[in-house]
């Protein structure tokens, strides 16, 4: 059985992907997709969406979240090489 939060997360990603297919330049949707991917440990994919969102927005927390995701990715890579 899939945990409820994972099922909801997968459903949210699916719906957001469909939305982004139609509205690819929506900064808030790009940021939300980045957050979902980041929360699921898909840091490289998340960074692509954070990058899109930060180039289209002046919200400081978008850049802050991107930097934190970059750190998580670096940590993950460092741990995988040990």
C-alpha positions as CSV (number, residue, x, y, z in Angstrom):
1,X,0.0,0.0,0.0
2,X,1.3,3.5,-1.0
3,X,1.4,6.0,1.9
4,X,-1.3,8.6,1.5
5,X,1.2,11.5,1.4
6,X,3.1,9.8,-1.5
7,X,-0.1,9.2,-3.4
8,X,-1.1,12.9,-2.9
9,X,2.3,14.0,-4.0
10,X,2.2,11.9,-7.1
11,X,-1.3,13.2,-8.0
12,X,-0.2,16.8,-7.4
13,X,2.9,16.3,-9.7
14,X,0.7,14.8,-12.4
15,X,-1.8,17.7,-12.2
16,X,0.9,20.3,-12.1
17,X,2.7,18.7,-15.1
18,X,-0.5,18.9,-17.1
19,X,-0.9,22.5,-16.0
20,X,2.6,23.4,-17.0
21,X,2.2,21.7,-20.4
22,X,-0.5,24.4,-21.1
23,X,1.0,27.3,-19.1
24,X,4.8,26.7,-19.2
25,X,5.7,30.3,-18.3
26,X,3.7,30.4,-15.0
27,X,6.3,31.2,-12.4
28,X,4.2,30.1,-9.5
29,X,3.5,26.7,-11.1
30,X,7.3,26.3,-11.9
31,X,8.1,27.1,-8.3
32,X,5.5,24.7,-6.9
33,X,6.8,21.9,-9.2
34,X,10.3,22.6,-7.9
35,X,9.1,22.3,-4.3
36,X,7.3,19.0,-5.0
37,X,10.4,17.5,-6.7
38,X,12.7,18.9,-4.0
39,X,10.5,17.3,-1.3
40,X,10.6,13.9,-3.1
41,X,14.4,14.0,-3.3
42,X,14.6,14.7,-7.1
43,X,17.0,17.6,-6.6
44,X,18.4,17.9,-10.1
45,X,14.9,18.0,-11.6
46,X,13.9,20.5,-8.9
47,X,16.8,22.8,-9.7
48,X,15.7,23.0,-13.3
49,X,12.3,24.3,-12.1
50,X,13.8,26.6,-9.4
51,X,16.0,28.0,-12.2
52,X,13.0,28.8,-14.4
53,X,11.1,30.3,-11.4
54,X,14.0,32.5,-10.2
55,X,14.7,34.0,-13.6
56,X,11.1,35.1,-13.9
57,X,10.5,36.3,-10.4
58,X,12.0,38.7,-7.9
59,X,10.8,36.7,-4.9
60,X,13.8,36.3,-2.6
61,X,12.5,33.0,-1.1
62,X,12.6,31.4,-4.6
63,X,16.4,32.0,-4.7
64,X,16.7,30.9,-1.1
65,X,15.0,27.6,-1.8
66,X,17.1,27.0,-4.9
67,X,20.3,27.5,-2.9
68,X,19.1,25.1,-0.2
69,X,18.2,22.5,-2.9
70,X,21.7,22.9,-4.4
71,X,23.1,22.2,-0.9
72,X,21.0,19.1,-0.5
73,X,22.1,17.9,-4.0
74,X,25.8,18.5,-3.1
75,X,25.3,16.6,0.2
76,X,23.6,13.7,-1.5
77,X,26.4,13.5,-4.0
78,X,29.1,13.7,-1.3
79,X,27.4,10.8,0.6
80,X,27.1,8.7,-2.5
81,X,30.8,8.9,-3.1
82,X,31.8,7.7,0.4
